[in-house]
Amino acid sequence: MKTVRMTDEQIRVTGLAALLEKLGPDGMIRFLQQFETGTGDYSTERHRWVDQLDMDLLIKKLREQQSKT
């Protein structure tokens, strides 16, 4: 199989089918979950930038974006 000529979607579908065939549904899910855990503390990181936001600045930025569309 020449993966160079496959689209990203074709590679994804083919890969999932191979996992399902070799590992079964439970094994496939367990394998995929190994790559979905993420790192860091989302709440702490979000507060670092959200707490610095100013309502007037947000309104200004929203209006700028609206005027561009």
C-alpha positions as CSV (number, residue, x, y, z in Angstrom):
1,M,0.0,0.0,0.0
2,K,1.4,3.4,-1.0
3,T,0.6,5.8,1.7
4,V,2.3,8.6,-0.1
5,R,-0.6,8.9,-2.4
6,M,-3.3,8.6,0.2
7,T,-5.1,11.6,1.7
8,D,-4.9,12.2,5.4
9,E,-8.5,11.0,5.7
10,Q,-7.7,7.8,3.8
11,I,-4.7,7.2,6.1
12,R,-6.9,7.8,9.2
13,V,-9.6,5.4,8.0
14,T,-7.2,2.7,7.0
15,G,-5.3,3.0,10.3
16,L,-8.4,2.8,12.4
17,A,-9.5,-0.3,10.4
18,A,-6.1,-1.9,11.0
19,L,-6.3,-1.2,14.7
20,L,-9.8,-2.6,14.8
21,E,-8.8,-5.7,12.9
22,K,-5.7,-6.5,15.0
23,L,-6.8,-5.3,18.4
24,G,-10.6,-5.5,18.4
25,P,-12.9,-2.7,19.6
26,D,-11.7,-2.6,23.2
27,G,-8.0,-2.8,22.2
28,M,-8.4,-0.1,19.6
29,I,-10.1,2.3,22.2
30,R,-7.4,1.6,24.8
31,F,-4.7,2.3,22.2
32,L,-6.2,5.6,21.1
33,Q,-6.8,6.7,24.7
34,Q,-3.0,6.6,25.2
35,F,-2.7,9.7,23.0
36,E,-5.7,11.6,24.3
37,T,-4.7,12.3,27.9
38,G,-3.1,15.7,27.4
39,T,-0.8,17.5,29.9
40,G,-0.9,20.5,32.1
41,D,-3.6,22.2,34.1
42,Y,-6.1,23.8,31.8
43,S,-7.9,25.8,34.5
44,T,-4.6,27.4,35.8
45,E,-3.4,28.1,32.3
46,R,-6.7,29.6,31.3
47,H,-6.8,31.9,34.3
48,R,-3.4,33.2,33.4
49,W,-4.8,34.9,30.3
50,V,-8.5,35.3,31.1
51,D,-7.8,37.2,34.3
52,Q,-5.9,39.8,32.4
53,L,-8.7,40.5,30.0
54,D,-10.4,43.9,30.2
55,M,-14.1,44.1,29.1
56,D,-13.5,47.4,27.2
57,L,-10.7,45.8,25.3
58,L,-12.8,42.7,24.5
59,I,-15.6,44.9,23.1
60,K,-13.1,46.8,21.0
61,K,-11.6,43.6,19.6
62,L,-15.0,42.2,18.8
63,R,-16.0,45.3,17.0
64,E,-12.8,45.2,15.0
65,Q,-13.5,41.6,14.0
66,Q,-17.0,42.4,13.0
67,S,-15.9,45.3,10.8
68,K,-13.6,43.0,8.9
69,T,-16.4,40.7,7.9
